């Protein structure tokens, strides 16, 4: 008797490049460059998934492209701390096994998402921070980069503006420009496995070792056998709301659909606390959701039809 095999279903991949879109500052050039790199990330991740690669491999491949792009607040192009340093946070979760890995405050790792994955796969821990995380990286042979790799003039200028406004007592004017630009990906692979990954430089002018939601499993990133979520937004609120895990819990315990769960958290819970941002999410049935409550969210997706879409503002989908 021949063993019957479930036919592989086409994979699904979603990416984001942050929910800090400010309509007034979007130029056609920025829009085109951002959408180009979102499309490159989609293609990199989807190629892995199409070849039968795991959801985990797919999200990692997509996030590496976004970390290497200067247009997002992660890896090259990350925001600066108050002291003018780049401190990077990332996390990854494999929904099928519920394995997770994360790093926070690393300064010399080109692709923090790969180090987060190494923490998951090559250490007995889930989260490592700062110098310790870099010692671990060294112990497993991760190549280091000069911190200058992360520098972009745009982010440096944002820090100078933030410091100037702060010393003039005009922080309120900074708004969400200092907060967002994080990148992330979620995937459902041909075997029905889910994974999520998120990577960030955090927020401009951060100090005291501030860490946001992105490397925190259950806040910025979550994947189980039902749903995968990657968030972007004002990290302090996303931690307090346990955003990614709340979406999963509403589905698991409350019977909510993905759309209901994701919209309840982003449209109700987060604004009620005073925060803002968005998520990308996919569930095991292939439903997708990309809610945000800011002007826009840099985002892209390839559904089961295999067609790539990118969008920034609401009008474009
Ligand atoms: N959530 C990130 C943080 O607070 C920022 C972002 O989404 O861009 O660190």
py3Dmol code that shows the C-alpha trace and the ligand (Angstrom):
import py3Dmol

protein = """\
ATOM      1  CA  UNK A   1       0.000   0.000   0.000  1.00  0.00           C
ATOM      2  CA  UNK A   2       1.348   3.428  -0.879  1.00  0.00           C
ATOM      3  CA  UNK A   3       1.400   5.884   1.974  1.00  0.00           C
ATOM      4  CA  UNK A   4      -0.906   8.790   1.241  1.00  0.00           C
ATOM      5  CA  UNK A   5       0.672  12.217   1.433  1.00  0.00           C
ATOM      6  CA  UNK A   6      -1.131  15.448   2.039  1.00  0.00           C
ATOM      7  CA  UNK A   7      -0.527  17.592  -1.035  1.00  0.00           C
ATOM      8  CA  UNK A   8       1.680  20.560  -0.161  1.00  0.00           C
ATOM      9  CA  UNK A   9      -0.239  23.830  -0.032  1.00  0.00           C
ATOM     10  CA  UNK A  10       1.314  27.020  -1.423  1.00  0.00           C
ATOM     11  CA  UNK A  11       3.151  28.961   1.274  1.00  0.00           C
ATOM     12  CA  UNK A  12       2.188  32.399   2.598  1.00  0.00           C
ATOM     13  CA  UNK A  13       4.603  35.154   3.641  1.00  0.00           C
ATOM     14  CA  UNK A  14       4.002  38.610   5.103  1.00  0.00           C
ATOM     15  CA  UNK A  15       6.611  41.246   5.917  1.00  0.00           C
ATOM     16  CA  UNK A  16       6.566  44.665   7.553  1.00  0.00           C
ATOM     17  CA  UNK A  17       8.998  47.533   7.748  1.00  0.00           C
ATOM     18  CA  UNK A  18       7.376  49.417  10.594  1.00  0.00           C
ATOM     19  CA  UNK A  19       4.229  51.380  11.325  1.00  0.00           C
ATOM     20  CA  UNK A  20       5.922  54.764  11.689  1.00  0.00           C
ATOM     21  CA  UNK A  21       4.772  56.090   8.357  1.00  0.00           C
ATOM     22  CA  UNK A  22       4.188  59.799   8.391  1.00  0.00           C
ATOM     23  CA  UNK A  23       2.106  60.744   5.391  1.00  0.00           C
ATOM     24  CA  UNK A  24       3.582  64.240   5.072  1.00  0.00           C
ATOM     25  CA  UNK A  25       7.186  63.052   4.905  1.00  0.00           C
ATOM     26  CA  UNK A  26       6.641  60.324   2.309  1.00  0.00           C
ATOM     27  CA  UNK A  27       8.208  61.275  -1.008  1.00  0.00           C
ATOM     28  CA  UNK A  28       7.733  59.236  -4.193  1.00  0.00           C
ATOM     29  CA  UNK A  29      11.466  58.373  -4.011  1.00  0.00           C
ATOM     30  CA  UNK A  30      11.227  57.020  -0.449  1.00  0.00           C
ATOM     31  CA  UNK A  31       8.051  55.147  -1.307  1.00  0.00           C
ATOM     32  CA  UNK A  32       9.641  53.496  -4.329  1.00  0.00           C
ATOM     33  CA  UNK A  33      12.828  52.552  -2.457  1.00  0.00           C
ATOM     34  CA  UNK A  34      10.931  51.112   0.500  1.00  0.00           C
ATOM     35  CA  UNK A  35       8.528  49.116  -1.662  1.00  0.00           C
ATOM     36  CA  UNK A  36      11.439  47.827  -3.728  1.00  0.00           C
ATOM     37  CA  UNK A  37      13.172  46.455  -0.627  1.00  0.00           C
ATOM     38  CA  UNK A  38       9.937  45.023   0.803  1.00  0.00           C
ATOM     39  CA  UNK A  39       9.493  43.206  -2.504  1.00  0.00           C
ATOM     40  CA  UNK A  40      13.081  41.916  -2.355  1.00  0.00           C
ATOM     41  CA  UNK A  41      12.479  40.603   1.159  1.00  0.00           C
ATOM     42  CA  UNK A  42       9.267  38.898   0.042  1.00  0.00           C
ATOM     43  CA  UNK A  43      11.052  37.285  -2.877  1.00  0.00           C
ATOM     44  CA  UNK A  44      13.956  36.080  -0.711  1.00  0.00           C
ATOM     45  CA  UNK A  45      11.658  34.528   1.878  1.00  0.00           C
ATOM     46  CA  UNK A  46       9.146  33.148  -0.588  1.00  0.00           C
ATOM     47  CA  UNK A  47      11.846  31.489  -2.695  1.00  0.00           C
ATOM     48  CA  UNK A  48      12.882  29.529   0.397  1.00  0.00           C
ATOM     49  CA  UNK A  49       9.274  28.581   1.152  1.00  0.00           C
ATOM     50  CA  UNK A  50       8.491  27.630  -2.461  1.00  0.00           C
ATOM     51  CA  UNK A  51      11.422  25.244  -2.413  1.00  0.00           C
ATOM     52  CA  UNK A  52       9.858  23.472   0.551  1.00  0.00           C
ATOM     53  CA  UNK A  53      11.912  25.372   3.152  1.00  0.00           C
ATOM     54  CA  UNK A  54      10.482  25.795   6.638  1.00  0.00           C
ATOM     55  CA  UNK A  55       8.502  28.814   7.809  1.00  0.00           C
ATOM     56  CA  UNK A  56      11.455  29.496  10.096  1.00  0.00           C
ATOM     57  CA  UNK A  57      13.899  29.604   7.171  1.00  0.00           C
ATOM     58  CA  UNK A  58      11.474  31.782   5.211  1.00  0.00           C
ATOM     59  CA  UNK A  59      11.029  34.463   7.870  1.00  0.00           C
ATOM     60  CA  UNK A  60      14.760  34.560   8.615  1.00  0.00           C
ATOM     61  CA  UNK A  61      15.611  35.009   4.920  1.00  0.00           C
ATOM     62  CA  UNK A  62      13.099  37.850   4.557  1.00  0.00           C
ATOM     63  CA  UNK A  63      14.237  39.668   7.700  1.00  0.00           C
ATOM     64  CA  UNK A  64      17.922  39.484   6.709  1.00  0.00           C
ATOM     65  CA  UNK A  65      17.093  41.470   3.537  1.00  0.00           C
ATOM     66  CA  UNK A  66      15.264  44.108   5.577  1.00  0.00           C
ATOM     67  CA  UNK A  67      18.074  44.304   8.161  1.00  0.00           C
ATOM     68  CA  UNK A  68      20.578  44.888   5.356  1.00  0.00           C
ATOM     69  CA  UNK A  69      18.444  47.622   3.754  1.00  0.00           C
ATOM     70  CA  UNK A  70      19.146  51.211   4.894  1.00  0.00           C
ATOM     71  CA  UNK A  71      15.435  52.068   4.723  1.00  0.00           C
ATOM     72  CA  UNK A  72      14.324  50.391   7.922  1.00  0.00           C
ATOM     73  CA  UNK A  73      15.117  50.702  11.592  1.00  0.00           C
ATOM     74  CA  UNK A  74      16.919  47.364  11.898  1.00  0.00           C
ATOM     75  CA  UNK A  75      20.488  46.317  11.141  1.00  0.00           C
ATOM     76  CA  UNK A  76      22.026  48.786   8.648  1.00  0.00           C
ATOM     77  CA  UNK A  77      19.884  51.897   9.079  1.00  0.00           C
ATOM     78  CA  UNK A  78      18.971  51.296  12.720  1.00  0.00           C
ATOM     79  CA  UNK A  79      18.223  54.296  14.922  1.00  0.00           C
ATOM     80  CA  UNK A  80      20.773  55.703  17.382  1.00  0.00           C
ATOM     81  CA  UNK A  81      20.701  55.735  21.160  1.00  0.00           C
ATOM     82  CA  UNK A  82      21.129  59.002  23.042  1.00  0.00           C
ATOM     83  CA  UNK A  83      24.871  58.285  23.166  1.00  0.00           C
ATOM     84  CA  UNK A  84      25.035  57.823  19.382  1.00  0.00           C
ATOM     85  CA  UNK A  85      25.301  54.031  19.394  1.00  0.00           C
ATOM     86  CA  UNK A  86      23.195  51.412  17.595  1.00  0.00           C
ATOM     87  CA  UNK A  87      21.764  48.809  19.959  1.00  0.00           C
ATOM     88  CA  UNK A  88      19.832  46.100  18.196  1.00  0.00           C
ATOM     89  CA  UNK A  89      17.065  43.766  19.357  1.00  0.00           C
ATOM     90  CA  UNK A  90      15.569  40.751  17.563  1.00  0.00           C
ATOM     91  CA  UNK A  91      13.500  37.651  18.186  1.00  0.00           C
ATOM     92  CA  UNK A  92      12.294  34.619  16.282  1.00  0.00           C
ATOM     93  CA  UNK A  93       9.797  31.870  17.067  1.00  0.00           C
ATOM     94  CA  UNK A  94       9.134  28.508  15.496  1.00  0.00           C
ATOM     95  CA  UNK A  95       5.447  27.766  15.962  1.00  0.00           C
ATOM     96  CA  UNK A  96       5.561  24.039  15.279  1.00  0.00           C
ATOM     97  CA  UNK A  97       7.911  23.300  18.177  1.00  0.00           C
ATOM     98  CA  UNK A  98       7.294  26.528  20.140  1.00  0.00           C
ATOM     99  CA  UNK A  99      10.987  27.165  20.203  1.00  0.00           C
ATOM    100  CA  UNK A 100      12.070  30.775  20.531  1.00  0.00           C
ATOM    101  CA  UNK A 101      15.241  32.847  20.561  1.00  0.00           C
ATOM    102  CA  UNK A 102      15.986  36.517  21.168  1.00  0.00           C
ATOM    103  CA  UNK A 103      18.793  39.024  21.598  1.00  0.00           C
ATOM    104  CA  UNK A 104      18.689  42.555  22.967  1.00  0.00           C
ATOM    105  CA  UNK A 105      21.162  45.427  22.928  1.00  0.00           C
ATOM    106  CA  UNK A 106      23.731  43.892  20.581  1.00  0.00           C
ATOM    107  CA  UNK A 107      26.110  46.328  18.896  1.00  0.00           C
ATOM    108  CA  UNK A 108      28.306  44.397  16.483  1.00  0.00           C
ATOM    109  CA  UNK A 109      26.098  41.753  14.920  1.00  0.00           C
ATOM    110  CA  UNK A 110      25.179  42.472  11.305  1.00  0.00           C
ATOM    111  CA  UNK A 111      22.027  40.323  11.319  1.00  0.00           C
ATOM    112  CA  UNK A 112      20.600  40.132  14.832  1.00  0.00           C
ATOM    113  CA  UNK A 113      17.794  37.869  13.597  1.00  0.00           C
ATOM    114  CA  UNK A 114      20.342  35.167  12.811  1.00  0.00           C
ATOM    115  CA  UNK A 115      21.849  35.493  16.266  1.00  0.00           C
ATOM    116  CA  UNK A 116      18.354  35.220  17.786  1.00  0.00           C
ATOM    117  CA  UNK A 117      17.919  32.026  15.806  1.00  0.00           C
ATOM    118  CA  UNK A 118      21.285  30.752  17.027  1.00  0.00           C
ATOM    119  CA  UNK A 119      20.237  31.442  20.621  1.00  0.00           C
ATOM    120  CA  UNK A 120      17.179  29.290  19.945  1.00  0.00           C
ATOM    121  CA  UNK A 121      19.043  26.489  18.229  1.00  0.00           C
ATOM    122  CA  UNK A 122      22.477  26.471  19.812  1.00  0.00           C
ATOM    123  CA  UNK A 123      21.977  27.593  23.411  1.00  0.00           C
ATOM    124  CA  UNK A 124      19.763  26.294  26.198  1.00  0.00           C
ATOM    125  CA  UNK A 125      18.278  29.809  26.556  1.00  0.00           C
ATOM    126  CA  UNK A 126      15.622  31.950  24.946  1.00  0.00           C
ATOM    127  CA  UNK A 127      17.030  35.461  25.399  1.00  0.00           C
ATOM    128  CA  UNK A 128      20.541  36.895  25.707  1.00  0.00           C
ATOM    129  CA  UNK A 129      21.442  40.561  26.022  1.00  0.00           C
ATOM    130  CA  UNK A 130      24.340  42.929  25.375  1.00  0.00           C
ATOM    131  CA  UNK A 131      27.911  41.791  25.883  1.00  0.00           C
ATOM    132  CA  UNK A 132      26.810  38.332  26.951  1.00  0.00           C
ATOM    133  CA  UNK A 133      24.918  37.860  23.695  1.00  0.00           C
ATOM    134  CA  UNK A 134      28.047  38.944  21.811  1.00  0.00           C
ATOM    135  CA  UNK A 135      30.231  36.539  23.779  1.00  0.00           C
ATOM    136  CA  UNK A 136      27.808  33.785  22.807  1.00  0.00           C
ATOM    137  CA  UNK A 137      28.020  34.966  19.173  1.00  0.00           C
ATOM    138  CA  UNK A 138      31.796  34.772  19.358  1.00  0.00           C
ATOM    139  CA  UNK A 139      31.663  31.282  20.843  1.00  0.00           C
ATOM    140  CA  UNK A 140      29.695  29.972  17.875  1.00  0.00           C
ATOM    141  CA  UNK A 141      31.792  31.808  15.288  1.00  0.00           C
ATOM    142  CA  UNK A 142      29.334  34.539  14.277  1.00  0.00           C
ATOM    143  CA  UNK A 143      31.180  37.180  12.261  1.00  0.00           C
ATOM    144  CA  UNK A 144      31.233  40.661  13.829  1.00  0.00           C
ATOM    145  CA  UNK A 145      30.908  43.940  11.964  1.00  0.00           C
ATOM    146  CA  UNK A 146      32.332  47.333  12.790  1.00  0.00           C
ATOM    147  CA  UNK A 147      29.527  49.338  14.447  1.00  0.00           C
ATOM    148  CA  UNK A 148      29.916  51.864  11.595  1.00  0.00           C
ATOM    149  CA  UNK A 149      28.082  49.328   9.407  1.00  0.00           C
ATOM    150  CA  UNK A 150      24.791  50.366  11.029  1.00  0.00           C
ATOM    151  CA  UNK A 151      25.295  54.102  10.481  1.00  0.00           C
ATOM    152  CA  UNK A 152      23.139  56.063   8.056  1.00  0.00           C
ATOM    153  CA  UNK A 153      23.131  59.857   7.834  1.00  0.00           C
ATOM    154  CA  UNK A 154      19.337  59.977   7.988  1.00  0.00           C
ATOM    155  CA  UNK A 155      19.214  58.216  11.349  1.00  0.00           C
ATOM    156  CA  UNK A 156      22.093  60.305  12.679  1.00  0.00           C
ATOM    157  CA  UNK A 157      20.188  63.446  11.729  1.00  0.00           C
ATOM    158  CA  UNK A 158      17.049  62.077  13.435  1.00  0.00           C
ATOM    159  CA  UNK A 159      19.052  61.686  16.626  1.00  0.00           C
ATOM    160  CA  UNK A 160      20.352  65.274  16.392  1.00  0.00           C
ATOM    161  CA  UNK A 161      16.776  66.537  15.874  1.00  0.00           C
ATOM    162  CA  UNK A 162      15.514  64.449  18.782  1.00  0.00           C
ATOM    163  CA  UNK A 163      18.238  65.738  21.119  1.00  0.00           C
ATOM    164  CA  UNK A 164      17.656  69.342  20.026  1.00  0.00           C
ATOM    165  CA  UNK A 165      13.899  69.080  20.550  1.00  0.00           C
ATOM    166  CA  UNK A 166      14.364  67.310  23.859  1.00  0.00           C
ATOM    167  CA  UNK A 167      16.671  70.001  25.215  1.00  0.00           C
ATOM    168  CA  UNK A 168      14.242  72.664  24.030  1.00  0.00           C
ATOM    169  CA  UNK A 169      11.439  70.836  25.873  1.00  0.00           C
ATOM    170  CA  UNK A 170       9.682  70.062  22.588  1.00  0.00           C
ATOM    171  CA  UNK A 171       9.644  66.234  22.734  1.00  0.00           C
ATOM    172  CA  UNK A 172       5.960  66.132  21.876  1.00  0.00           C
ATOM    173  CA  UNK A 173       6.829  67.296  18.359  1.00  0.00           C
ATOM    174  CA  UNK A 174       8.891  64.195  17.758  1.00  0.00           C
ATOM    175  CA  UNK A 175       5.802  62.043  17.690  1.00  0.00           C
ATOM    176  CA  UNK A 176       6.143  58.625  16.247  1.00  0.00           C
ATOM    177  CA  UNK A 177       9.119  59.503  14.059  1.00  0.00           C
ATOM    178  CA  UNK A 178      11.383  58.386  16.873  1.00  0.00           C
ATOM    179  CA  UNK A 179       9.621  55.129  17.490  1.00  0.00           C
ATOM    180  CA  UNK A 180       9.044  53.011  14.469  1.00  0.00           C
ATOM    181  CA  UNK A 181      10.662  51.317  11.484  1.00  0.00           C
ATOM    182  CA  UNK A 182      11.108  47.864  12.925  1.00  0.00           C
ATOM    183  CA  UNK A 183      11.010  44.962  10.488  1.00  0.00           C
ATOM    184  CA  UNK A 184       9.342  41.590  10.713  1.00  0.00           C
ATOM    185  CA  UNK A 185       8.017  38.580   8.865  1.00  0.00           C
ATOM    186  CA  UNK A 186       5.488  35.799   9.434  1.00  0.00           C
ATOM    187  CA  UNK A 187       5.059  32.668   7.332  1.00  0.00           C
ATOM    188  CA  UNK A 188       2.977  29.540   6.818  1.00  0.00           C
ATOM    189  CA  UNK A 189       5.006  26.937   4.976  1.00  0.00           C
ATOM    190  CA  UNK A 190       3.959  24.138   2.631  1.00  0.00           C
ATOM    191  CA  UNK A 191       3.806  21.715   5.578  1.00  0.00           C
ATOM    192  CA  UNK A 192       1.471  23.981   7.570  1.00  0.00           C
ATOM    193  CA  UNK A 193       4.139  25.199  10.000  1.00  0.00           C
ATOM    194  CA  UNK A 194       4.129  28.787  11.248  1.00  0.00           C
ATOM    195  CA  UNK A 195       6.983  31.111  12.260  1.00  0.00           C
ATOM    196  CA  UNK A 196       7.498  34.772  13.153  1.00  0.00           C
ATOM    197  CA  UNK A 197      10.548  37.045  13.308  1.00  0.00           C
ATOM    198  CA  UNK A 198      11.073  40.681  14.340  1.00  0.00           C
ATOM    199  CA  UNK A 199      14.179  42.908  14.338  1.00  0.00           C
ATOM    200  CA  UNK A 200      14.732  46.520  15.367  1.00  0.00           C
ATOM    201  CA  UNK A 201      17.060  49.297  16.451  1.00  0.00           C
ATOM    202  CA  UNK A 202      14.397  50.322  18.980  1.00  0.00           C
ATOM    203  CA  UNK A 203      13.658  54.029  19.325  1.00  0.00           C
ATOM    204  CA  UNK A 204      15.744  57.077  18.483  1.00  0.00           C
ATOM    205  CA  UNK A 205      17.422  58.708  21.478  1.00  0.00           C
ATOM    206  CA  UNK A 206      16.724  55.727  23.729  1.00  0.00           C
ATOM    207  CA  UNK A 207      18.891  55.445  26.823  1.00  0.00           C
ATOM    208  CA  UNK A 208      19.586  53.396  29.909  1.00  0.00           C
ATOM    209  CA  UNK A 209      19.582  50.159  27.921  1.00  0.00           C
ATOM    210  CA  UNK A 210      15.959  50.628  26.935  1.00  0.00           C
ATOM    211  CA  UNK A 211      14.494  47.524  25.285  1.00  0.00           C
ATOM    212  CA  UNK A 212      11.132  47.546  23.498  1.00  0.00           C
ATOM    213  CA  UNK A 213       8.722  44.798  22.548  1.00  0.00           C
ATOM    214  CA  UNK A 214      10.503  43.467  19.468  1.00  0.00           C
ATOM    215  CA  UNK A 215      12.792  40.943  21.220  1.00  0.00           C
ATOM    216  CA  UNK A 216      10.160  39.981  23.755  1.00  0.00           C
ATOM    217  CA  UNK A 217       8.406  36.731  22.983  1.00  0.00           C
ATOM    218  CA  UNK A 218       4.670  37.266  23.390  1.00  0.00           C
ATOM    219  CA  UNK A 219       4.887  41.046  22.935  1.00  0.00           C
ATOM    220  CA  UNK A 220       6.581  41.753  19.574  1.00  0.00           C
ATOM    221  CA  UNK A 221       6.777  38.179  18.301  1.00  0.00           C
ATOM    222  CA  UNK A 222       4.725  35.025  18.694  1.00  0.00           C
ATOM    223  CA  UNK A 223       4.173  31.764  16.823  1.00  0.00           C
ATOM    224  CA  UNK A 224       2.420  28.566  17.848  1.00  0.00           C
ATOM    225  CA  UNK A 225       0.582  25.899  15.855  1.00  0.00           C
ATOM    226  CA  UNK A 226      -2.372  28.245  15.295  1.00  0.00           C
ATOM    227  CA  UNK A 227      -0.982  31.689  14.438  1.00  0.00           C
ATOM    228  CA  UNK A 228       2.208  33.708  13.851  1.00  0.00           C
ATOM    229  CA  UNK A 229       2.453  37.423  14.699  1.00  0.00           C
ATOM    230  CA  UNK A 230       5.133  40.124  14.300  1.00  0.00           C
ATOM    231  CA  UNK A 231       4.491  43.598  15.700  1.00  0.00           C
ATOM    232  CA  UNK A 232       5.688  47.143  15.200  1.00  0.00           C
ATOM    233  CA  UNK A 233       4.749  50.122  17.278  1.00  0.00           C
ATOM    234  CA  UNK A 234       5.362  51.946  20.485  1.00  0.00           C
ATOM    235  CA  UNK A 235       7.134  49.149  22.315  1.00  0.00           C
ATOM    236  CA  UNK A 236       6.267  50.144  25.852  1.00  0.00           C
ATOM    237  CA  UNK A 237       2.547  49.755  25.073  1.00  0.00           C
ATOM    238  CA  UNK A 238       3.064  46.570  23.117  1.00  0.00           C
ATOM    239  CA  UNK A 239       4.839  45.026  26.093  1.00  0.00           C
ATOM    240  CA  UNK A 240       2.128  46.132  28.499  1.00  0.00           C
ATOM    241  CA  UNK A 241      -0.547  44.642  26.252  1.00  0.00           C
ATOM    242  CA  UNK A 242       1.401  41.441  25.466  1.00  0.00           C
ATOM    243  CA  UNK A 243       0.216  42.114  21.932  1.00  0.00           C
ATOM    244  CA  UNK A 244       1.352  39.078  19.948  1.00  0.00           C
ATOM    245  CA  UNK A 245       0.361  36.597  22.623  1.00  0.00           C
ATOM    246  CA  UNK A 246      -2.956  38.358  23.248  1.00  0.00           C
ATOM    247  CA  UNK A 247      -3.888  37.854  19.597  1.00  0.00           C
ATOM    248  CA  UNK A 248      -3.023  34.138  19.839  1.00  0.00           C
ATOM    249  CA  UNK A 249      -4.899  33.775  23.146  1.00  0.00           C
ATOM    250  CA  UNK A 250      -8.061  35.412  21.803  1.00  0.00           C
ATOM    251  CA  UNK A 251      -8.066  32.817  19.046  1.00  0.00           C
ATOM    252  CA  UNK A 252      -7.195  29.859  21.263  1.00  0.00           C
ATOM    253  CA  UNK A 253      -9.432  30.564  24.248  1.00  0.00           C
ATOM    254  CA  UNK A 254     -12.033  32.977  22.894  1.00  0.00           C
ATOM    255  CA  UNK A 255     -12.686  31.394  19.525  1.00  0.00           C
ATOM    256  CA  UNK A 256     -11.933  34.673  17.743  1.00  0.00           C
ATOM    257  CA  UNK A 257     -10.975  34.626  14.081  1.00  0.00           C
ATOM    258  CA  UNK A 258      -7.571  36.028  13.185  1.00  0.00           C
ATOM    259  CA  UNK A 259      -9.144  39.216  11.853  1.00  0.00           C
ATOM    260  CA  UNK A 260     -11.236  39.714  14.994  1.00  0.00           C
ATOM    261  CA  UNK A 261      -8.329  39.035  17.324  1.00  0.00           C
ATOM    262  CA  UNK A 262      -5.782  41.195  15.510  1.00  0.00           C
ATOM    263  CA  UNK A 263      -8.168  44.120  15.052  1.00  0.00           C
ATOM    264  CA  UNK A 264      -9.381  44.000  18.662  1.00  0.00           C
ATOM    265  CA  UNK A 265      -5.825  44.362  19.948  1.00  0.00           C
ATOM    266  CA  UNK A 266      -4.653  46.979  17.430  1.00  0.00           C
ATOM    267  CA  UNK A 267      -7.886  48.984  17.123  1.00  0.00           C
ATOM    268  CA  UNK A 268      -9.061  48.781  20.753  1.00  0.00           C
ATOM    269  CA  UNK A 269      -6.550  47.562  23.340  1.00  0.00           C
ATOM    270  CA  UNK A 270      -3.482  49.539  22.207  1.00  0.00           C
ATOM    271  CA  UNK A 271      -5.244  52.885  21.543  1.00  0.00           C
ATOM    272  CA  UNK A 272      -7.114  52.564  24.867  1.00  0.00           C
ATOM    273  CA  UNK A 273      -3.751  52.441  26.634  1.00  0.00           C
ATOM    274  CA  UNK A 274      -2.470  55.416  24.609  1.00  0.00           C
ATOM    275  CA  UNK A 275      -0.123  53.596  22.226  1.00  0.00           C
ATOM    276  CA  UNK A 276      -0.094  52.938  18.513  1.00  0.00           C
ATOM    277  CA  UNK A 277       1.352  50.600  15.897  1.00  0.00           C
ATOM    278  CA  UNK A 278       0.384  47.500  13.960  1.00  0.00           C
ATOM    279  CA  UNK A 279       0.980  43.800  13.360  1.00  0.00           C
ATOM    280  CA  UNK A 280       1.238  41.309  10.552  1.00  0.00           C
ATOM    281  CA  UNK A 281      -0.216  37.853  11.186  1.00  0.00           C
ATOM    282  CA  UNK A 282      -1.062  34.593   9.447  1.00  0.00           C
ATOM    283  CA  UNK A 283      -2.975  31.630  10.852  1.00  0.00           C
ATOM    284  CA  UNK A 284      -2.792  27.910  10.146  1.00  0.00           C
ATOM    285  CA  UNK A 285      -5.754  28.111   7.748  1.00  0.00           C
ATOM    286  CA  UNK A 286      -3.963  30.703   5.659  1.00  0.00           C
ATOM    287  CA  UNK A 287      -5.943  33.739   6.804  1.00  0.00           C
ATOM    288  CA  UNK A 288      -3.877  36.911   6.955  1.00  0.00           C
ATOM    289  CA  UNK A 289      -4.250  40.224   8.810  1.00  0.00           C
ATOM    290  CA  UNK A 290      -2.231  43.449   8.626  1.00  0.00           C
ATOM    291  CA  UNK A 291      -3.988  45.929  10.946  1.00  0.00           C
ATOM    292  CA  UNK A 292      -2.373  49.198  12.067  1.00  0.00           C
ATOM    293  CA  UNK A 293      -3.670  52.354  13.700  1.00  0.00           C
ATOM    294  CA  UNK A 294      -1.037  54.797  12.398  1.00  0.00           C
ATOM    295  CA  UNK A 295      -1.018  56.664   9.062  1.00  0.00           C
ATOM    296  CA  UNK A 296       0.382  53.611   7.404  1.00  0.00           C
ATOM    297  CA  UNK A 297       2.548  50.556   7.773  1.00  0.00           C
ATOM    298  CA  UNK A 298       5.306  49.505   5.386  1.00  0.00           C
ATOM    299  CA  UNK A 299       4.091  46.048   4.458  1.00  0.00           C
ATOM    300  CA  UNK A 300       4.079  43.310   1.855  1.00  0.00           C
ATOM    301  CA  UNK A 301       2.512  39.902   1.406  1.00  0.00           C
ATOM    302  CA  UNK A 302       2.387  36.892  -0.875  1.00  0.00           C
ATOM    303  CA  UNK A 303      -0.801  34.898  -0.436  1.00  0.00           C
ATOM    304  CA  UNK A 304      -1.560  31.414  -1.785  1.00  0.00           C
ATOM    305  CA  UNK A 305      -1.947  32.835  -5.312  1.00  0.00           C
ATOM    306  CA  UNK A 306       1.809  33.513  -5.275  1.00  0.00           C
ATOM    307  CA  UNK A 307       1.446  37.203  -6.188  1.00  0.00           C
ATOM    308  CA  UNK A 308       3.522  39.791  -4.346  1.00  0.00           C
ATOM    309  CA  UNK A 309       1.888  42.953  -2.993  1.00  0.00           C
ATOM    310  CA  UNK A 310       3.443  45.897  -1.204  1.00  0.00           C
ATOM    311  CA  UNK A 311       1.692  48.859   0.403  1.00  0.00           C
ATOM    312  CA  UNK A 312       2.383  51.773   2.709  1.00  0.00           C
ATOM    313  CA  UNK A 313      -0.764  53.840   3.211  1.00  0.00           C
ATOM    314  CA  UNK A 314      -4.330  52.645   3.664  1.00  0.00           C
ATOM    315  CA  UNK A 315      -5.534  53.572   0.212  1.00  0.00           C
ATOM    316  CA  UNK A 316      -3.173  51.115  -1.406  1.00  0.00           C
ATOM    317  CA  UNK A 317      -4.497  48.107   0.453  1.00  0.00           C
TER     318      UNK A 317
END
"""
ligand_1 = """\
9
LIG
N 8.452 48.325 18.538
C 9.761 48.900 18.396
C 10.286 49.326 19.746
O 9.545 49.882 20.527
C 9.799 50.052 17.501
C 9.181 49.826 16.148
O 8.217 49.085 15.992
O 9.685 50.416 15.185
O 11.457 49.145 20.002
"""
view = py3Dmol.view(width=600, height=400)
view.addModel(protein, "pdb")
view.setStyle({"model": 0}, {"cartoon": {"style": "trace"}})
view.addModel(ligand_1, "xyz")
view.setStyle({"model": 1}, {"stick": {}})
view.zoomTo()
view.show()
